[in-house]
Amino acid sequence: MQRLLPGRWLNDEVIHFYLIVLSKRDEAMCAKNGTKKRSHFFKSYFMSKLLNEGHSNPSMAGKYEYRNVKRWSKKVPGKDIFNLDKICFPIHTLGHWFCAVAYMQERQIHFYDSLGSDGMDYLEAIMQYVKDEHKDKKKAPLPNDDEWELVPCDPRTTPRQLNGFDCGVFTCMFIDFLSKDCPLDSLGQERITQCRER
């Protein structure tokens, strides 16, 4: 609970717990609406593993490696990422939280950062993951891969933090809102401070 106090950084345990809550909400929403596809919420370790962050061999650190995460899709609802509505990727690096969301049916991958970085490296890594996952699980190249759109963070429309410690709360709220198809325009620093108090 100390991590939720104003001025404190959220750690991965708090973020992961919140993602479990969102996953359960998503499951309940889909149970009520039989036409809605499930979403999946990866832990932040997914991206760390995918990009070999913290690898003991400096020449491998930061390099994409699908085999590190090829079994992770066994835990997604239906065990098939291509039948999902969205995949949410919380990302933590160098003391900062941000996220990406793959809109699987729309063939788009978006990046969201409360400090406004574009996230193209992460978008390209997720796109490669989608291609590799299709090749591995479906035994064929991803069809129409040129139709996928990578959408970097737009600092003009993505809510911004006004301090150095709320990135984790912004990331949770981005994933919360986006996973239920709510616009981000109502999020701002004041609302984020209220979210800590909830």
N, C-alpha and C positions, 0 to 999 in steps of 0.2 A: 504494500500500500504506500510505502514511502516514495516509490517511484512515480506515483500519481500526483504528488504534491507539486504546486507551482514551482517552476524553476528547475525541475529535475528531468533528466533524460530518461526516456523509456528504454528498457533493455529488451532483449529478444524474448525473454520469458513472458513479459507483459504483452508484447505484440502477438506472440504465438497463442496465448490464451484468448486474446480478443478474436483472432482468426478462427479459433474453434467455435466461439460463440456465433460468429458470422456464418460459419459452415452449417451449424445446426439450424440457424434461422433460414438459410437457403434451402435446406432439406425440407423444413416445414412449409415454406412457401411453395415449393415444387409439389409437395404432397397435396396441397389445397388446389393447385392449378396443374392438372395433368398434362397440359401442353407445354409448360415451362421446362426448359432444359436446366440441368444442374450446373453449378459453377464449382470451381475448385480453388482452394487457397493454399498455395505452397508455403512452407516455412522459409525463412530467409536463408537457411542453409542451402536451399536448392541452388540459388545463384552463386553462392560461395563455392559450392562443389562444381557447378557447371564451368566456372571460370578459374578453377584451381587457385582461388584466393588463399593466401597463407601457405602455399605449397612449400615443402622443405627445400625443393630444388628451385633456386631463383630463376632459372631459365624456363620453368614451367608455370611459375606464378602469373596469374592473369590470363592464361591461355585457355581457350575453349576446349572442353573435352566431354563429349556426349556420354561416353561410357560411364562417367562418374554418376550420372543420374538416370541411366536408361531404365532402371527398375522402379523409379519413383512413380511412374504412371500407373503401376499396379494398385496404388491406393486412391486413385481418382474415382469418383462415382462412375460406375459402369466400366471401369478399367480402360477407357478409351477417351483420350483428350479431344478427339475430333467430333465427339458427340456432346461436348460441353457447350454451354452458353459462353462462359468467361473463365479465364484462368488468371488469378491474381498472384502477382509476384512481389512480395515485400523485399526490399533490398537494403542491406546495411553495409556501408563501406566508409572507412576513414571517419568514423564517428557521426555519420549522417544517414538518415533514413529517407527513402523515397520508394516509389513503386512503379510497376508496369502492369498493364492489363491487356491480355490477349482476348479479343472479341472473336471467338472461333467461327461463328456462323457468318459474321460480317467480313472476315478475313482482314482484320486490322489489329495492330498492336500499338497501344498508346503508352506514353511515359508521363509520369506526374511527379514533380519535385517542387516542394514549397520554397526552395531557393532558386528555382528557375533554370537549372541545367537542362540541356536538351536530351541527354540519355541515349544518344544514337548507338553507342557501343553496346548497351544493354538490349536495345531493340534489335540490333543485328544478331546478337547472341541468341535471343529468344526465337527469332525467325529461323536461325540455323537449327535450333532445338526442334522446332515444329517440323522442319524438313527431315531431320534425322529420325525423329520419332515416327513419322509416316513411313519412312524407308524401313525402319527396324520392325515396326508392328504390322504394317500393311504389306510389307515386301514389295513396295513400289515407290517411285519418286512422288513427291507431293504434287498432285495435279494443279495446274494453273497457278504455280507458285509466283508468277509474275503479277498476279492480281492482288496479292497481299500488299497492304499499305502500312508503312512504319510511320507513326505520328509522334514526332518529338514533343517534349513539353513546350507549351506556349506560355511564356511568363506573363503575357497580357491577360490570359483567361484562367490560368491556374492560380488558385488562392496562394498567397505568400505569407510566410511567417515573418513576424516583426522582431524576433529575438533569436537567440542562439540555442534554444533548448526544446522547442516544440515540434521538431521535424517528425518525431515518432508519433505524436498525436495527430498531426496532419496526415501522415501516411495511413494510420488506422481509419481516419475519417474519409480519406479519399476512397479506400477500399470499401468501407461501409456504404457510402453513398453510391459509388459506381456499381457495386454488386446488386443493388436494388434499383438501378436505372434512374437514380436521382441526379439532377444537375449539381455541379460543385459551386455555383455562384452564390449560394447562401452561406458558404463556409468563409470565415474570416477569423482574424486573431481573437476577437471577442468570443465567438462561438467555440473556438478551440479551447479557450480558457474554461468555458462552461463545461465542455466535454470532460475535462480532467476532474471536475467536481462531481460528475455523474458517477 
